[in-house]
């Protein structure tokens, strides 16, 4: 009884799910950069990313004693 219900429901649901996943496609076309990046631009970009990631955690660690105080 239960097996028949599961089979009938899965027979209707599975093709619908498969159709949705097969029809999805990503069309990406890229070109090379017009101008090459220099060493200074690369260093500034990496520095800004490092500051954005490490800056907040460094601030918290530097002020850890202030956070521990209860007033």
mmCIF file of the N, C-alpha and C atoms, coordinates in Angstrom:
data_MODEL
# 
_entry.id   MODEL 
# 
loop_
_atom_site.group_PDB 
_atom_site.id 
_atom_site.type_symbol 
_atom_site.label_atom_id 
_atom_site.label_alt_id 
_atom_site.label_comp_id 
_atom_site.label_asym_id 
_atom_site.label_entity_id 
_atom_site.label_seq_id 
_atom_site.pdbx_PDB_ins_code 
_atom_site.Cartn_x 
_atom_site.Cartn_y 
_atom_site.Cartn_z 
_atom_site.occupancy 
_atom_site.B_iso_or_equiv 
_atom_site.pdbx_formal_charge 
_atom_site.auth_seq_id 
_atom_site.auth_comp_id 
_atom_site.auth_asym_id 
_atom_site.auth_atom_id 
_atom_site.pdbx_PDB_model_num 
ATOM 1   N N  . UNK A 1 1  ? 0.828  -1.192 0.000   1.00 0.00 ? 1  UNK A N  1 
ATOM 2   C CA . UNK A 1 1  ? 0.000  0.000  0.000   1.00 0.00 ? 1  UNK A CA 1 
ATOM 3   C C  . UNK A 1 1  ? 0.873  1.257  0.000   1.00 0.00 ? 1  UNK A C  1 
ATOM 4   N N  . UNK A 1 2  ? 1.754  1.360  1.006   1.00 0.00 ? 2  UNK A N  1 
ATOM 5   C CA . UNK A 1 2  ? 2.607  2.545  1.122   1.00 0.00 ? 2  UNK A CA 1 
ATOM 6   C C  . UNK A 1 2  ? 3.587  2.622  -0.045  1.00 0.00 ? 2  UNK A C  1 
ATOM 7   N N  . UNK A 1 3  ? 4.070  1.473  -0.479  1.00 0.00 ? 3  UNK A N  1 
ATOM 8   C CA . UNK A 1 3  ? 5.013  1.449  -1.589  1.00 0.00 ? 3  UNK A CA 1 
ATOM 9   C C  . UNK A 1 3  ? 4.372  1.983  -2.874  1.00 0.00 ? 3  UNK A C  1 
ATOM 10  N N  . UNK A 1 4  ? 3.129  1.656  -3.087  1.00 0.00 ? 4  UNK A N  1 
ATOM 11  C CA . UNK A 1 4  ? 2.415  2.147  -4.259  1.00 0.00 ? 4  UNK A CA 1 
ATOM 12  C C  . UNK A 1 4  ? 2.217  3.645  -4.234  1.00 0.00 ? 4  UNK A C  1 
ATOM 13  N N  . UNK A 1 5  ? 1.957  4.202  -3.048  1.00 0.00 ? 5  UNK A N  1 
ATOM 14  C CA . UNK A 1 5  ? 1.776  5.651  -2.922  1.00 0.00 ? 5  UNK A CA 1 
ATOM 15  C C  . UNK A 1 5  ? 3.088  6.368  -3.202  1.00 0.00 ? 5  UNK A C  1 
ATOM 16  N N  . UNK A 1 6  ? 4.171  5.855  -2.610  1.00 0.00 ? 6  UNK A N  1 
ATOM 17  C CA . UNK A 1 6  ? 5.481  6.476  -2.823  1.00 0.00 ? 6  UNK A CA 1 
ATOM 18  C C  . UNK A 1 6  ? 5.872  6.408  -4.286  1.00 0.00 ? 6  UNK A C  1 
ATOM 19  N N  . UNK A 1 7  ? 5.604  5.288  -4.932  1.00 0.00 ? 7  UNK A N  1 
ATOM 20  C CA . UNK A 1 7  ? 5.949  5.132  -6.338  1.00 0.00 ? 7  UNK A CA 1 
ATOM 21  C C  . UNK A 1 7  ? 5.164  6.088  -7.219  1.00 0.00 ? 7  UNK A C  1 
ATOM 22  N N  . UNK A 1 8  ? 3.882  6.281  -6.925  1.00 0.00 ? 8  UNK A N  1 
ATOM 23  C CA . UNK A 1 8  ? 3.075  7.177  -7.756  1.00 0.00 ? 8  UNK A CA 1 
ATOM 24  C C  . UNK A 1 8  ? 3.482  8.639  -7.558  1.00 0.00 ? 8  UNK A C  1 
ATOM 25  N N  . UNK A 1 9  ? 3.806  9.013  -6.309  1.00 0.00 ? 9  UNK A N  1 
ATOM 26  C CA . UNK A 1 9  ? 4.224  10.398 -6.054  1.00 0.00 ? 9  UNK A CA 1 
ATOM 27  C C  . UNK A 1 9  ? 5.592  10.658 -6.664  1.00 0.00 ? 9  UNK A C  1 
ATOM 28  N N  . UNK A 1 10 ? 6.532  9.720  -6.481  1.00 0.00 ? 10 UNK A N  1 
ATOM 29  C CA . UNK A 1 10 ? 7.875  9.926  -7.028  1.00 0.00 ? 10 UNK A CA 1 
ATOM 30  C C  . UNK A 1 10 ? 7.863  9.899  -8.552  1.00 0.00 ? 10 UNK A C  1 
ATOM 31  N N  . UNK A 1 11 ? 6.938  9.169  -9.141  1.00 0.00 ? 11 UNK A N  1 
ATOM 32  C CA . UNK A 1 11 ? 6.844  9.137  -10.591 1.00 0.00 ? 11 UNK A CA 1 
ATOM 33  C C  . UNK A 1 11 ? 6.438  10.472 -11.184 1.00 0.00 ? 11 UNK A C  1 
ATOM 34  N N  . UNK A 1 12 ? 5.740  11.298 -10.415 1.00 0.00 ? 12 UNK A N  1 
ATOM 35  C CA . UNK A 1 12 ? 5.327  12.616 -10.896 1.00 0.00 ? 12 UNK A CA 1 
ATOM 36  C C  . UNK A 1 12 ? 6.317  13.707 -10.528 1.00 0.00 ? 12 UNK A C  1 
ATOM 37  N N  . UNK A 1 13 ? 6.976  13.560 -9.386  1.00 0.00 ? 13 UNK A N  1 
ATOM 38  C CA . UNK A 1 13 ? 7.842  14.620 -8.892  1.00 0.00 ? 13 UNK A CA 1 
ATOM 39  C C  . UNK A 1 13 ? 9.221  14.570 -9.540  1.00 0.00 ? 13 UNK A C  1 
ATOM 40  N N  . UNK A 1 14 ? 9.807  13.400 -9.675  1.00 0.00 ? 14 UNK A N  1 
ATOM 41  C CA . UNK A 1 14 ? 11.182 13.278 -10.155 1.00 0.00 ? 14 UNK A CA 1 
ATOM 42  C C  . UNK A 1 14 ? 11.374 13.842 -11.561 1.00 0.00 ? 14 UNK A C  1 
ATOM 43  N N  . UNK A 1 15 ? 10.534 13.577 -12.544 1.00 0.00 ? 15 UNK A N  1 
ATOM 44  C CA . UNK A 1 15 ? 10.756 14.193 -13.866 1.00 0.00 ? 15 UNK A CA 1 
ATOM 45  C C  . UNK A 1 15 ? 10.699 15.715 -13.840 1.00 0.00 ? 15 UNK A C  1 
ATOM 46  N N  . UNK A 1 16 ? 9.839  16.263 -12.985 1.00 0.00 ? 16 UNK A N  1 
ATOM 47  C CA . UNK A 1 16 ? 9.757  17.725 -12.896 1.00 0.00 ? 16 UNK A CA 1 
ATOM 48  C C  . UNK A 1 16 ? 11.052 18.297 -12.338 1.00 0.00 ? 16 UNK A C  1 
ATOM 49  N N  . UNK A 1 17 ? 11.620 17.637 -11.348 1.00 0.00 ? 17 UNK A N  1 
ATOM 50  C CA . UNK A 1 17 ? 12.885 18.104 -10.768 1.00 0.00 ? 17 UNK A CA 1 
ATOM 51  C C  . UNK A 1 17 ? 14.043 17.949 -11.747 1.00 0.00 ? 17 UNK A C  1 
ATOM 52  N N  . UNK A 1 18 ? 14.069 16.850 -12.455 1.00 0.00 ? 18 UNK A N  1 
ATOM 53  C CA . UNK A 1 18 ? 15.142 16.632 -13.431 1.00 0.00 ? 18 UNK A CA 1 
ATOM 54  C C  . UNK A 1 18 ? 15.079 17.646 -14.564 1.00 0.00 ? 18 UNK A C  1 
ATOM 55  N N  . UNK A 1 19 ? 13.899 17.982 -14.999 1.00 0.00 ? 19 UNK A N  1 
ATOM 56  C CA . UNK A 1 19 ? 13.749 18.948 -16.081 1.00 0.00 ? 19 UNK A CA 1 
ATOM 57  C C  . UNK A 1 19 ? 14.275 20.310 -15.694 1.00 0.00 ? 19 UNK A C  1 
ATOM 58  N N  . UNK A 1 20 ? 14.091 20.705 -14.453 1.00 0.00 ? 20 UNK A N  1 
ATOM 59  C CA . UNK A 1 20 ? 14.542 22.020 -13.997 1.00 0.00 ? 20 UNK A CA 1 
ATOM 60  C C  . UNK A 1 20 ? 16.064 22.071 -13.915 1.00 0.00 ? 20 UNK A C  1 
ATOM 61  N N  . UNK A 1 21 ? 16.690 20.988 -13.489 1.00 0.00 ? 21 UNK A N  1 
ATOM 62  C CA . UNK A 1 21 ? 18.142 21.008 -13.348 1.00 0.00 ? 21 UNK A CA 1 
ATOM 63  C C  . UNK A 1 21 ? 18.845 20.879 -14.695 1.00 0.00 ? 21 UNK A C  1 
ATOM 64  N N  . UNK A 1 22 ? 18.253 20.197 -15.627 1.00 0.00 ? 22 UNK A N  1 
ATOM 65  C CA . UNK A 1 22 ? 18.902 20.015 -16.928 1.00 0.00 ? 22 UNK A CA 1 
ATOM 66  C C  . UNK A 1 22 ? 18.830 21.304 -17.750 1.00 0.00 ? 22 UNK A C  1 
ATOM 67  N N  . UNK A 1 23 ? 17.766 22.061 -17.620 1.00 0.00 ? 23 UNK A N  1 
ATOM 68  C CA . UNK A 1 23 ? 17.601 23.243 -18.457 1.00 0.00 ? 23 UNK A CA 1 
ATOM 69  C C  . UNK A 1 23 ? 18.405 24.446 -17.976 1.00 0.00 ? 23 UNK A C  1 
ATOM 70  N N  . UNK A 1 24 ? 18.962 24.395 -16.771 1.00 0.00 ? 24 UNK A N  1 
ATOM 71  C CA . UNK A 1 24 ? 19.738 25.517 -16.271 1.00 0.00 ? 24 UNK A CA 1 
ATOM 72  C C  . UNK A 1 24 ? 21.134 25.488 -16.880 1.00 0.00 ? 24 UNK A C  1 
ATOM 73  N N  . UNK A 1 25 ? 21.548 26.614 -17.447 1.00 0.00 ? 25 UNK A N  1 
ATOM 74  C CA . UNK A 1 25 ? 22.877 26.713 -18.034 1.00 0.00 ? 25 UNK A CA 1 
ATOM 75  C C  . UNK A 1 25 ? 23.436 28.086 -17.734 1.00 0.00 ? 25 UNK A C  1 
ATOM 76  N N  . UNK A 1 26 ? 24.728 28.136 -17.541 1.00 0.00 ? 26 UNK A N  1 
ATOM 77  C CA . UNK A 1 26 ? 25.399 29.410 -17.315 1.00 0.00 ? 26 UNK A CA 1 
ATOM 78  C C  . UNK A 1 26 ? 26.224 29.735 -18.554 1.00 0.00 ? 26 UNK A C  1 
ATOM 79  N N  . UNK A 1 27 ? 25.956 30.854 -19.163 1.00 0.00 ? 27 UNK A N  1 
ATOM 80  C CA . UNK A 1 27 ? 26.704 31.290 -20.331 1.00 0.00 ? 27 UNK A CA 1 
ATOM 81  C C  . UNK A 1 27 ? 27.590 32.464 -19.932 1.00 0.00 ? 27 UNK A C  1 
ATOM 82  N N  . UNK A 1 28 ? 28.855 32.206 -19.745 1.00 0.00 ? 28 UNK A N  1 
ATOM 83  C CA . UNK A 1 28 ? 29.796 33.239 -19.351 1.00 0.00 ? 28 UNK A CA 1 
ATOM 84  C C  . UNK A 1 28 ? 30.846 33.391 -20.445 1.00 0.00 ? 28 UNK A C  1 
ATOM 85  N N  . UNK A 1 29 ? 31.025 34.599 -20.880 1.00 0.00 ? 29 UNK A N  1 
ATOM 86  C CA . UNK A 1 29 ? 32.042 34.889 -21.868 1.00 0.00 ? 29 UNK A CA 1 
ATOM 87  C C  . UNK A 1 29 ? 32.888 36.035 -21.332 1.00 0.00 ? 29 UNK A C  1 
ATOM 88  N N  . UNK A 1 30 ? 34.176 35.820 -21.242 1.00 0.00 ? 30 UNK A N  1 
ATOM 89  C CA . UNK A 1 30 ? 35.063 36.853 -20.715 1.00 0.00 ? 30 UNK A CA 1 
ATOM 90  C C  . UNK A 1 30 ? 36.135 37.186 -21.733 1.00 0.00 ? 30 UNK A C  1 
ATOM 91  N N  . UNK A 1 31 ? 36.693 38.347 -21.577 1.00 0.00 ? 31 UNK A N  1 
ATOM 92  C CA . UNK A 1 31 ? 37.790 38.788 -22.427 1.00 0.00 ? 31 UNK A CA 1 
ATOM 93  C C  . UNK A 1 31 ? 38.985 39.104 -21.538 1.00 0.00 ? 31 UNK A C  1 
ATOM 94  N N  . UNK A 1 32 ? 40.163 39.111 -22.076 1.00 0.00 ? 32 UNK A N  1 
ATOM 95  C CA . UNK A 1 32 ? 41.311 39.521 -21.280 1.00 0.00 ? 32 UNK A CA 1 
ATOM 96  C C  . UNK A 1 32 ? 41.208 40.998 -20.911 1.00 0.00 ? 32 UNK A C  1 
ATOM 97  N N  . UNK A 1 33 ? 41.908 41.391 -19.861 1.00 0.00 ? 33 UNK A N  1 
ATOM 98  C CA . UNK A 1 33 ? 41.878 42.781 -19.419 1.00 0.00 ? 33 UNK A CA 1 
ATOM 99  C C  . UNK A 1 33 ? 42.487 43.681 -20.498 1.00 0.00 ? 33 UNK A C  1 
ATOM 100 N N  . UNK A 1 34 ? 41.970 44.905 -20.585 1.00 0.00 ? 34 UNK A N  1 
ATOM 101 C CA . UNK A 1 34 ? 42.505 45.842 -21.573 1.00 0.00 ? 34 UNK A CA 1 
ATOM 102 C C  . UNK A 1 34 ? 43.913 46.279 -21.209 1.00 0.00 ? 34 UNK A C  1 
ATOM 103 N N  . UNK A 1 35 ? 44.120 46.584 -19.920 1.00 0.00 ? 35 UNK A N  1 
ATOM 104 C CA . UNK A 1 35 ? 45.443 46.994 -19.439 1.00 0.00 ? 35 UNK A CA 1 
ATOM 105 C C  . UNK A 1 35 ? 45.889 46.034 -18.348 1.00 0.00 ? 35 UNK A C  1 
ATOM 106 N N  . UNK A 1 36 ? 47.162 45.683 -18.340 1.00 0.00 ? 36 UNK A N  1 
ATOM 107 C CA . UNK A 1 36 ? 47.682 44.802 -17.301 1.00 0.00 ? 36 UNK A CA 1 
ATOM 108 C C  . UNK A 1 36 ? 47.879 45.595 -16.018 1.00 0.00 ? 36 UNK A C  1 
ATOM 109 N N  . UNK A 1 37 ? 47.651 44.934 -14.877 1.00 0.00 ? 37 UNK A N  1 
ATOM 110 C CA . UNK A 1 37 ? 47.843 45.576 -13.592 1.00 0.00 ? 37 UNK A CA 1 
ATOM 111 C C  . UNK A 1 37 ? 49.327 45.577 -13.236 1.00 0.00 ? 37 UNK A C  1 
ATOM 112 N N  . UNK A 1 38 ? 49.759 46.681 -12.655 1.00 0.00 ? 38 UNK A N  1 
ATOM 113 C CA . UNK A 1 38 ? 51.143 46.789 -12.240 1.00 0.00 ? 38 UNK A CA 1 
ATOM 114 C C  . UNK A 1 38 ? 51.355 46.224 -10.852 1.00 0.00 ? 38 UNK A C  1 
ATOM 115 N N  . UNK A 1 39 ? 52.614 46.208 -10.420 1.00 0.00 ? 39 UNK A N  1 
ATOM 116 C CA . UNK A 1 39 ? 52.957 45.668 -9.108  1.00 0.00 ? 39 UNK A CA 1 
ATOM 117 C C  . UNK A 1 39 ? 52.372 46.540 -7.993  1.00 0.00 ? 39 UNK A C  1 
ATOM 118 N N  . UNK A 1 40 ? 52.371 47.853 -8.171  1.00 0.00 ? 40 UNK A N  1 
ATOM 119 C CA . UNK A 1 40 ? 51.853 48.751 -7.140  1.00 0.00 ? 40 UNK A CA 1 
ATOM 120 C C  . UNK A 1 40 ? 50.346 48.571 -6.972  1.00 0.00 ? 40 UNK A C  1 
ATOM 121 N N  . UNK A 1 41 ? 49.624 48.459 -8.071  1.00 0.00 ? 41 UNK A N  1 
ATOM 122 C CA . UNK A 1 41 ? 48.179 48.264 -7.979  1.00 0.00 ? 41 UNK A CA 1 
ATOM 123 C C  . UNK A 1 41 ? 47.835 46.936 -7.323  1.00 0.00 ? 41 UNK A C  1 
ATOM 124 N N  . UNK A 1 42 ? 48.606 45.905 -7.639  1.00 0.00 ? 42 UNK A N  1 
ATOM 125 C CA . UNK A 1 42 ? 48.395 44.602 -7.029  1.00 0.00 ? 42 UNK A CA 1 
ATOM 126 C C  . UNK A 1 42 ? 48.665 44.660 -5.535  1.00 0.00 ? 42 UNK A C  1 
ATOM 127 N N  . UNK A 1 43 ? 49.758 45.320 -5.136  1.00 0.00 ? 43 UNK A N  1 
ATOM 128 C CA . UNK A 1 43 ? 50.106 45.429 -3.719  1.00 0.00 ? 43 UNK A CA 1 
ATOM 129 C C  . UNK A 1 43 ? 49.039 46.212 -2.952  1.00 0.00 ? 43 UNK A C  1 
ATOM 130 N N  . UNK A 1 44 ? 48.534 47.291 -3.528  1.00 0.00 ? 44 UNK A N  1 
ATOM 131 C CA . UNK A 1 44 ? 47.489 48.081 -2.861  1.00 0.00 ? 44 UNK A CA 1 
ATOM 132 C C  . UNK A 1 44 ? 46.217 47.246 -2.717  1.00 0.00 ? 44 UNK A C  1 
ATOM 133 N N  . UNK A 1 45 ? 45.842 46.533 -3.744  1.00 0.00 ? 45 UNK A N  1 
ATOM 134 C CA . UNK A 1 45 ? 44.640 45.697 -3.679  1.00 0.00 ? 45 UNK A CA 1 
ATOM 135 C C  . UNK A 1 45 ? 44.757 44.604 -2.633  1.00 0.00 ? 45 UNK A C  1 
ATOM 136 N N  . UNK A 1 46 ? 45.873 43.916 -2.599  1.00 0.00 ? 46 UNK A N  1 
ATOM 137 C CA . UNK A 1 46 ? 46.064 42.857 -1.601  1.00 0.00 ? 46 UNK A CA 1 
ATOM 138 C C  . UNK A 1 46 ? 46.123 43.440 -0.191  1.00 0.00 ? 46 UNK A C  1 
ATOM 139 N N  . UNK A 1 47 ? 46.752 44.609 -0.060  1.00 0.00 ? 47 UNK A N  1 
ATOM 140 C CA . UNK A 1 47 ? 46.818 45.266 1.248   1.00 0.00 ? 47 UNK A CA 1 
ATOM 141 C C  . UNK A 1 47 ? 45.446 45.656 1.762   1.00 0.00 ? 47 UNK A C  1 
ATOM 142 N N  . UNK A 1 48 ? 44.597 46.151 0.887   1.00 0.00 ? 48 UNK A N  1 
ATOM 143 C CA . UNK A 1 48 ? 43.249 46.548 1.293   1.00 0.00 ? 48 UNK A CA 1 
ATOM 144 C C  . UNK A 1 48 ? 42.409 45.326 1.694   1.00 0.00 ? 48 UNK A C  1 
ATOM 145 N N  . UNK A 1 49 ? 42.554 44.240 0.951   1.00 0.00 ? 49 UNK A N  1 
ATOM 146 C CA . UNK A 1 49 ? 41.841 43.022 1.336   1.00 0.00 ? 49 UNK A CA 1 
ATOM 147 C C  . UNK A 1 49 ? 42.324 42.512 2.682   1.00 0.00 ? 49 UNK A C  1 
ATOM 148 N N  . UNK A 1 50 ? 43.630 42.510 2.907   1.00 0.00 ? 50 UNK A N  1 
ATOM 149 C CA . UNK A 1 50 ? 44.181 42.045 4.180   1.00 0.00 ? 50 UNK A CA 1 
ATOM 150 C C  . UNK A 1 50 ? 43.689 42.924 5.327   1.00 0.00 ? 50 UNK A C  1 
ATOM 151 N N  . UNK A 1 51 ? 43.671 44.243 5.117   1.00 0.00 ? 51 UNK A N  1 
ATOM 152 C CA . UNK A 1 51 ? 43.191 45.147 6.162   1.00 0.00 ? 51 UNK A CA 1 
ATOM 153 C C  . UNK A 1 51 ? 41.708 44.932 6.440   1.00 0.00 ? 51 UNK A C  1 
ATOM 154 N N  . UNK A 1 52 ? 40.927 44.706 5.401   1.00 0.00 ? 52 UNK A N  1 
ATOM 155 C CA . UNK A 1 52 ? 39.491 44.503 5.578   1.00 0.00 ? 52 UNK A CA 1 
ATOM 156 C C  . UNK A 1 52 ? 39.199 43.218 6.349   1.00 0.00 ? 52 UNK A C  1 
ATOM 157 N N  . UNK A 1 53 ? 40.040 42.219 6.182   1.00 0.00 ? 53 UNK A N  1 
ATOM 158 C CA . UNK A 1 53 ? 39.816 40.943 6.870   1.00 0.00 ? 53 UNK A CA 1 
ATOM 159 C C  . UNK A 1 53 ? 40.444 40.953 8.260   1.00 0.00 ? 53 UNK A C  1 
ATOM 160 N N  . UNK A 1 54 ? 41.677 41.432 8.380   1.00 0.00 ? 54 UNK A N  1 
ATOM 161 C CA . UNK A 1 54 ? 42.403 41.359 9.643   1.00 0.00 ? 54 UNK A CA 1 
ATOM 162 C C  . UNK A 1 54 ? 42.187 42.573 10.538  1.00 0.00 ? 54 UNK A C  1 
ATOM 163 N N  . UNK A 1 55 ? 41.769 43.691 9.997   1.00 0.00 ? 55 UNK A N  1 
ATOM 164 C CA . UNK A 1 55 ? 41.596 44.909 10.790  1.00 0.00 ? 55 UNK A CA 1 
ATOM 165 C C  . UNK A 1 55 ? 40.618 44.771 11.944  1.00 0.00 ? 55 UNK A C  1 
ATOM 166 N N  . UNK A 1 56 ? 39.382 44.330 11.692  1.00 0.00 ? 56 UNK A N  1 
ATOM 167 C CA . UNK A 1 56 ? 38.424 44.207 12.795  1.00 0.00 ? 56 UNK A CA 1 
ATOM 168 C C  . UNK A 1 56 ? 38.869 43.224 13.881  1.00 0.00 ? 56 UNK A C  1 
ATOM 169 N N  . UNK A 1 57 ? 39.427 42.099 13.488  1.00 0.00 ? 57 UNK A N  1 
ATOM 170 C CA . UNK A 1 57 ? 39.878 41.140 14.503  1.00 0.00 ? 57 UNK A CA 1 
ATOM 171 C C  . UNK A 1 57 ? 41.062 41.698 15.283  1.00 0.00 ? 57 UNK A C  1 
ATOM 172 N N  . UNK A 1 58 ? 41.947 42.436 14.646  1.00 0.00 ? 58 UNK A N  1 
ATOM 173 C CA . UNK A 1 58 ? 43.051 43.074 15.351  1.00 0.00 ? 58 UNK A CA 1 
ATOM 174 C C  . UNK A 1 58 ? 42.562 44.119 16.334  1.00 0.00 ? 58 UNK A C  1 
ATOM 175 N N  . UNK A 1 59 ? 41.540 44.876 15.942  1.00 0.00 ? 59 UNK A N  1 
ATOM 176 C CA . UNK A 1 59 ? 40.956 45.882 16.843  1.00 0.00 ? 59 UNK A CA 1 
ATOM 177 C C  . UNK A 1 59 ? 40.378 45.222 18.093  1.00 0.00 ? 59 UNK A C  1 
ATOM 178 N N  . UNK A 1 60 ? 39.663 44.128 17.910  1.00 0.00 ? 60 UNK A N  1 
ATOM 179 C CA . UNK A 1 60 ? 39.063 43.430 19.047  1.00 0.00 ? 60 UNK A CA 1 
ATOM 180 C C  . UNK A 1 60 ? 40.148 42.878 19.962  1.00 0.00 ? 60 UNK A C  1 
ATOM 181 N N  . UNK A 1 61 ? 41.176 42.260 19.396  1.00 0.00 ? 61 UNK A N  1 
ATOM 182 C CA . UNK A 1 61 ? 42.252 41.712 20.224  1.00 0.00 ? 61 UNK A CA 1 
ATOM 183 C C  . UNK A 1 61 ? 43.014 42.814 20.947  1.00 0.00 ? 61 UNK A C  1 
ATOM 184 N N  . UNK A 1 62 ? 43.197 43.968 20.326  1.00 0.00 ? 62 UNK A N  1 
ATOM 185 C CA . UNK A 1 62 ? 43.910 45.068 20.962  1.00 0.00 ? 62 UNK A CA 1 
ATOM 186 C C  . UNK A 1 62 ? 43.111 45.662 22.112  1.00 0.00 ? 62 UNK A C  1 
ATOM 187 N N  . UNK A 1 63 ? 41.789 45.603 22.073  1.00 0.00 ? 63 UNK A N  1 
ATOM 188 C CA . UNK A 1 63 ? 40.933 46.189 23.095  1.00 0.00 ? 63 UNK A CA 1 
ATOM 189 C C  . UNK A 1 63 ? 40.233 45.131 23.936  1.00 0.00 ? 63 UNK A C  1 
ATOM 190 N N  . UNK A 1 64 ? 40.825 43.957 24.022  1.00 0.00 ? 64 UNK A N  1 
ATOM 191 C CA . UNK A 1 64 ? 40.210 42.844 24.733  1.00 0.00 ? 64 UNK A CA 1 
ATOM 192 C C  . UNK A 1 64 ? 40.004 43.159 26.213  1.00 0.00 ? 64 UNK A C  1 
ATOM 193 N N  . UNK A 1 65 ? 40.958 43.853 26.835  1.00 0.00 ? 65 UNK A N  1 
ATOM 194 C CA . UNK A 1 65 ? 40.816 44.206 28.248  1.00 0.00 ? 65 UNK A CA 1 
ATOM 195 C C  . UNK A 1 65 ? 39.628 45.136 28.481  1.00 0.00 ? 65 UNK A C  1 
ATOM 196 N N  . UNK A 1 66 ? 39.369 46.041 27.546  1.00 0.00 ? 66 UNK A N  1 
ATOM 197 C CA . UNK A 1 66 ? 38.224 46.935 27.677  1.00 0.00 ? 66 UNK A CA 1 
ATOM 198 C C  . UNK A 1 66 ? 36.906 46.167 27.625  1.00 0.00 ? 66 UNK A C  1 
ATOM 199 N N  . UNK A 1 67 ? 36.871 45.121 26.822  1.00 0.00 ? 67 UNK A N  1 
ATOM 200 C CA . UNK A 1 67 ? 35.643 44.332 26.698  1.00 0.00 ? 67 UNK A CA 1 
ATOM 201 C C  . UNK A 1 67 ? 35.399 43.463 27.936  1.00 0.00 ? 67 UNK A C  1 
ATOM 202 N N  . UNK A 1 68 ? 36.482 43.077 28.629  1.00 0.00 ? 68 UNK A N  1 
ATOM 203 C CA . UNK A 1 68 ? 36.354 42.214 29.805  1.00 0.00 ? 68 UNK A CA 1 
ATOM 204 C C  . UNK A 1 68 ? 35.826 42.963 31.020  1.00 0.00 ? 68 UNK A C  1 
ATOM 205 N N  . UNK A 1 69 ? 36.030 44.278 31.094  1.00 0.00 ? 69 UNK A N  1 
ATOM 206 C CA . UNK A 1 69 ? 35.614 45.084 32.247  1.00 0.00 ? 69 UNK A CA 1 
ATOM 207 C C  . UNK A 1 69 ? 34.098 45.128 32.326  1.00 0.00 ? 69 UNK A C  1 
ATOM 208 N N  . UNK A 1 70 ? 33.595 44.912 33.548  1.00 0.00 ? 70 UNK A N  1 
ATOM 209 C CA . UNK A 1 70 ? 32.154 45.041 33.763  1.00 0.00 ? 70 UNK A CA 1 
ATOM 210 C C  . UNK A 1 70 ? 31.897 46.315 34.541  1.00 0.00 ? 70 UNK A C  1 
ATOM 211 N N  . UNK A 1 71 ? 30.992 47.102 34.091  1.00 0.00 ? 71 UNK A N  1 
ATOM 212 C CA . UNK A 1 71 ? 30.677 48.370 34.759  1.00 0.00 ? 71 UNK A CA 1 
ATOM 213 C C  . UNK A 1 71 ? 29.292 48.355 35.337  1.00 0.00 ? 71 UNK A C  1 
# 
